[in-house]
């Protein structure tokens, strides 16, 4: 990783000078990008180099602050689905970044929220909270385009209680959306939530800005350790899980109100058929007949659009053509049914 420009690192000692400058313009002009790591094949084989670093980084934050977008930007590949709807991420998943000198495992967690209306919500939040004491480094991801929410304050309290002296890096995300007039006051309001934070990096995950700076500061705090995954692995998700999530992403982007939150996807079949074309059968669960009607749409048009969009993403993932068959089934109150949740992989 290289960055010919001096990075903008916001800390309390430099906050005053930014009050009289264009924080946003300086951030955008000085932000680094993300350069792909390339190494000769022999560098991946044999013994690890002296001082090889590895460890786990948990991305913690309330819903819709950009954790999944940040994960994808750090890895340089799409390993997590994204949408503008809250609670897009339902399960804890890993993105793995490997270089000759290090391996970082980023844990994308469901957004932590206090209004838990279903057993699914409770399981999601429990997974996120359980990630805090398991990580070597914690990212407290916040959306600086808005003032701190009550959920941000709640997360700060959780980090104070459960981080157990682990380094916490404020990831001040969506900096490109922050008004210049609000910059200093807004950032200070987030710092005040967790005064003992370790570091603070402004980012725009959507544009990949400052990813190299964030990585460099993370590596400074990462212990020496082994390589946990082969260098070709970028996620711990199974093929079935990835396909399910890509279908759900298409649903999230094309349905509204209660339907996206009431929908779940279960891949039931994946096999090669005629002409070596993979056949994928996926069942979409909803909780009511009215939701099924909305999801299918008039003359089946909505489901066809969802299927077409999901198929394109699945083909990008597998690197070839597939046949995707979607079916919609009503599973009443599946979000509160322990057996249904277990079938979907929610422990």
C-alpha positions in Angstrom: 0.0 0.0 0.0 1.3 3.4 -0.9 0.0 6.9 -0.6 2.0 9.8 -2.0 -0.2 12.4 -0.3 -0.1 13.1 3.4 -3.1 11.5 5.0 -5.7 13.5 6.9 -5.9 12.0 10.4 -8.3 13.9 12.7 -7.4 13.9 16.3 -8.0 16.2 19.2 -4.7 18.0 18.9 -5.5 19.1 15.3 -9.2 19.6 15.6 -8.8 23.4 16.2 -7.1 24.1 12.9 -9.8 22.3 10.9 -12.4 24.7 12.3 -11.0 27.4 10.0 -10.5 25.2 7.0 -12.7 23.2 4.7 -12.6 19.9 6.4 -14.5 18.2 3.7 -12.3 19.5 0.8 -9.1 18.7 2.7 -10.4 15.2 3.4 -11.2 14.5 -0.2 -8.0 16.0 -1.5 -5.8 14.1 0.9 -7.6 10.8 1.2 -5.9 7.7 -0.1 -7.4 4.9 -2.1 -7.1 1.2 -2.0 -4.4 -0.4 -4.1 -4.6 -4.1 -4.9 -2.0 -6.3 -3.3 0.0 -8.3 -5.9 2.8 -10.7 -5.0 4.7 -13.4 -6.7 3.3 -16.9 -6.1 6.3 -18.0 -4.1 5.6 -15.3 -1.5 2.5 -17.1 -0.5 4.1 -20.4 0.1 6.4 -21.8 2.7 7.1 -20.2 6.0 5.5 -16.8 6.9 7.9 -13.8 7.1 9.2 -12.7 10.4 6.7 -10.3 12.1 3.7 -11.6 10.1 0.6 -10.0 11.6 -2.9 -11.3 11.7 -6.1 -10.9 13.7 -9.8 -10.0 13.8 -11.4 -6.6 13.3 -15.0 -6.2 14.3 -17.1 -3.5 12.5 -19.6 -2.2 15.2 -22.3 0.4 14.6 -25.9 1.1 14.4 -27.9 0.1 11.3 -27.3 2.0 8.0 -23.9 3.6 8.9 -22.1 1.9 6.0 -20.4 -1.1 7.7 -21.0 -3.5 4.7 -19.9 -0.9 2.2 -16.8 -0.3 4.3 -16.1 -4.1 4.4 -16.3 -4.3 0.6 -14.0 -1.3 0.2 -11.4 -2.8 2.5 -11.4 -6.2 0.8 -11.6 -4.7 -2.7 -14.4 -7.2 -3.6 -18.1 -7.5 -2.9 -18.4 -9.9 0.0 -21.4 -8.3 1.7 -24.7 -7.1 0.2 -25.6 -3.5 0.6 -28.8 -1.4 0.4 -30.2 1.8 1.8 -32.6 0.0 4.0 -31.7 -0.5 7.7 -30.8 -4.0 9.0 -29.6 -5.2 5.7 -26.9 -7.4 7.4 -28.6 -10.1 9.4 -25.7 -12.4 10.3 -22.1 -12.0 11.2 -19.8 -12.6 8.2 -16.1 -12.2 7.5 -14.2 -10.5 4.8 -10.5 -11.7 4.6 -7.7 -9.5 3.4 -4.4 -11.3 2.8 -1.0 -9.8 1.9 2.5 -11.4 2.2 3.1 -9.6 5.5 -0.4 -9.9 7.1 -3.9 -11.3 7.1 -6.8 -9.3 8.5 -10.2 -10.9 9.1 -12.9 -8.2 9.1 -16.2 -9.1 10.9 -19.2 -7.4 9.5 -21.9 -7.4 12.2 -25.6 -6.6 12.1 -26.5 -3.1 13.1 -27.0 -2.7 16.9 -30.5 -1.3 17.7 -32.6 -1.2 20.8 -36.1 -1.8 19.3 -36.0 -5.6 19.0 -39.5 -6.7 17.8 -38.7 -10.3 16.9 -36.5 -13.2 17.8 -34.6 -12.5 14.7 -33.8 -9.0 15.8 -32.6 -10.3 19.2 -30.3 -12.9 17.6 -28.9 -10.2 15.2 -28.0 -7.8 18.0 -26.6 -10.7 20.2 -24.3 -11.7 17.4 -23.0 -8.1 17.0 -22.4 -7.7 20.8 -20.7 -11.1 21.1 -18.1 -9.9 18.5 -16.8 -7.1 20.7 -14.7 -9.1 23.2 -13.6 -11.5 20.4 -11.9 -8.9 18.2 -8.3 -7.8 18.3 -9.3 -4.3 17.0 -12.7 -2.7 17.0 -14.1 -0.2 14.4 -16.8 2.0 15.9 -18.4 3.0 12.6 -20.5 6.2 12.7 -22.4 8.2 10.1 -21.0 11.7 10.6 -23.6 13.2 8.1 -26.1 13.0 11.0 -25.7 13.9 14.7 -25.2 11.0 17.2 -28.3 8.8 17.7 -29.3 7.2 21.0 -28.1 3.9 19.5 -24.6 5.4 19.0 -24.6 6.3 22.7 -25.7 2.8 23.5 -23.0 1.2 21.4 -20.4 3.5 23.1 -21.5 2.2 26.4 -21.2 -1.4 25.2 -17.7 -0.7 24.0 -16.7 0.8 27.3 -18.1 -2.3 29.1 -17.0 -5.1 26.8 -14.0 -3.9 24.7 -11.7 -4.7 27.7 -8.9 -2.4 26.7 -8.9 -3.5 23.1 -8.1 -0.7 20.7 -11.2 1.1 19.4 -10.9 3.1 16.2 -13.6 5.7 15.3 -14.4 5.3 11.6 -16.0 8.6 10.8 -17.9 7.4 7.7 -19.8 9.4 5.0 -17.4 12.3 5.3 -18.3 13.3 1.8 -21.8 14.1 3.0 -20.8 16.3 5.9 -21.5 20.0 5.6 -18.4 22.1 6.2 -20.1 24.3 8.7 -21.1 21.3 10.9 -17.7 19.4 10.6 -15.9 20.3 13.8 -19.0 20.2 16.1 -20.3 17.0 14.6 -17.0 15.1 14.9 -16.5 16.4 18.5 -20.0 15.2 19.4 -19.0 11.6 18.3 -15.7 11.8 20.1 -17.5 12.8 23.3 -19.4 9.4 23.2 -16.2 7.5 23.8 -13.5 9.8 25.1 -11.0 6.9 25.5 -11.0 5.9 21.9 -7.7 4.8 20.4 -7.7 6.4 17.0 -10.0 8.3 14.6 -10.0 8.1 10.8 -12.4 10.0 8.5 -13.6 7.8 5.5 -16.0 7.7 2.7 -16.5 3.9 2.2 -18.7 4.5 -0.8 -15.8 6.2 -2.6 -13.1 4.1 -1.1 -11.4 7.1 0.5 -8.8 6.7 3.2 -9.0 2.9 3.2 -5.2 2.7 3.0 -4.9 5.0 6.0 -7.4 3.0 8.0 -5.6 -0.2 7.2 -2.2 1.2 8.1 -3.4 2.4 11.5 -5.1 -1.0 12.0 -1.9 -2.9 11.3 0.0 -0.8 13.9 -2.3 -2.3 16.5 -2.5 -5.9 15.2 -0.5 -8.6 17.0 1.8 -11.0 15.2 0.1 -14.3 14.3 -0.5 -17.0 11.8 -2.4 -17.1 8.5 -5.9 -18.4 9.4 -7.2 -18.8 5.8 -5.6 -19.7 2.4 -4.5 -16.5 0.6 -7.2 -17.0 -2.1 -10.1 -16.9 0.4 -11.9 -13.6 0.7 -14.9 -14.6 2.8 -16.1 -17.4 5.2 -19.5 -17.6 3.6 -20.6 -20.8 1.8 -21.8 -20.7 -1.8 -25.4 -21.3 -0.7 -25.1 -18.4 1.8 -23.7 -16.0 -0.8 -26.4 -16.8 -3.4 -29.1 -16.4 -0.7 -27.8 -13.0 0.2 -27.5 -11.9 -3.5 -31.2 -12.8 -4.0 -32.2 -11.0 -0.8 -30.2 -7.9 -1.9 -32.3 -7.8 -5.1 -35.5 -8.0 -3.0 -34.3 -5.2 -0.7 -33.7 -2.9 -3.7 -37.1 -3.6 -5.4 -39.6 -3.8 -2.6 -40.7 -1.4 0.1 -42.4 -1.0 3.5 -42.6 -4.3 5.4 -41.8 -6.7 2.6 -37.9 -6.4 2.7 -37.9 -7.1 6.5 -40.3 -10.0 6.2 -38.4 -11.7 3.4 -35.9 -14.5 3.8 -34.2 -16.6 1.2 -33.3 -20.3 1.4 -31.3 -21.9 -1.5 -32.6 -25.5 -1.7 -30.8 -26.8 -4.8 -27.6 -26.2 -6.7 -26.7 -28.7 -9.4 -25.4 -28.8 -12.9 -27.9 -29.8 -15.5 -27.9 -29.8 -19.3 -25.0 -28.2 -21.0 -23.2 -27.9 -17.6 -25.5 -25.0 -16.8 -25.8 -24.7 -13.0 -29.4 -24.9 -11.8 -30.3 -23.0 -8.6 -33.6 -23.3 -6.8 -34.3 -20.7 -4.1 -37.3 -20.4 -1.8 -38.3 -16.9 -0.7 -40.2 -16.8 2.6 -42.6 -14.0 3.5 -45.0 -13.8 6.5 -48.3 -12.9 4.8 -50.3 -13.6 1.6 -50.3 -9.8 0.9 -46.5 -9.7 1.0 -46.4 -12.7 -1.4 -48.6 -10.8 -3.8 -46.4 -7.7 -3.6 -43.3 -9.8 -4.1 -44.7 -11.6 -7.2 -46.3 -8.5 -8.7 -48.8 -8.1 -11.4 -48.4 -11.0 -13.9 -45.2 -12.0 -12.0 -43.3 -9.0 -13.2 -41.8 -8.0 -9.8 -40.5 -11.5 -9.2 -39.1 -11.6 -12.7 -37.2 -8.3 -12.1 -35.8 -9.6 -8.8 -34.8 -12.9 -10.4 -33.1 -11.1 -13.4 -31.1 -8.8 -11.1 -30.2 -11.6 -8.7 -29.1 -13.9 -11.6 -26.7 -11.3 -12.9 -25.1 -10.9 -9.5 -24.9 -14.7 -9.1 -23.3 -15.0 -12.5 -20.7 -12.4 -11.6 -20.0 -14.4 -8.5 -19.7 -17.8 -10.2 -18.1 -16.5 -13.3 -20.6 -18.0 -15.8 -24.2 -18.4 -16.7 -26.7 -19.9 -14.3 -30.4 -20.8 -14.3 -32.1 -19.2 -11.2 -35.5 -20.5 -10.2 -37.3 -18.5 -7.5 -40.4 -19.6 -5.6 -42.3 -17.6 -3.0 -43.9 -19.3 0.1 -45.7 -17.9 3.1 -44.1 -18.9 6.4 -46.2 -17.2 9.0 -44.2 -15.4 11.7 -40.9 -17.0 10.7 -38.9 -14.3 12.4 -40.2 -15.6 15.8 -40.1 -19.3 15.0 -36.9 -20.9 16.4 -37.1 -23.8 14.0 -37.4 -21.6 10.9 -34.5 -19.4 12.1 -32.4 -22.4 12.6 -33.2 -23.6 9.1 -32.0 -20.3 7.8 -28.8 -20.5 9.7 -29.5 -18.0 12.6 -28.1 -19.6 15.7 
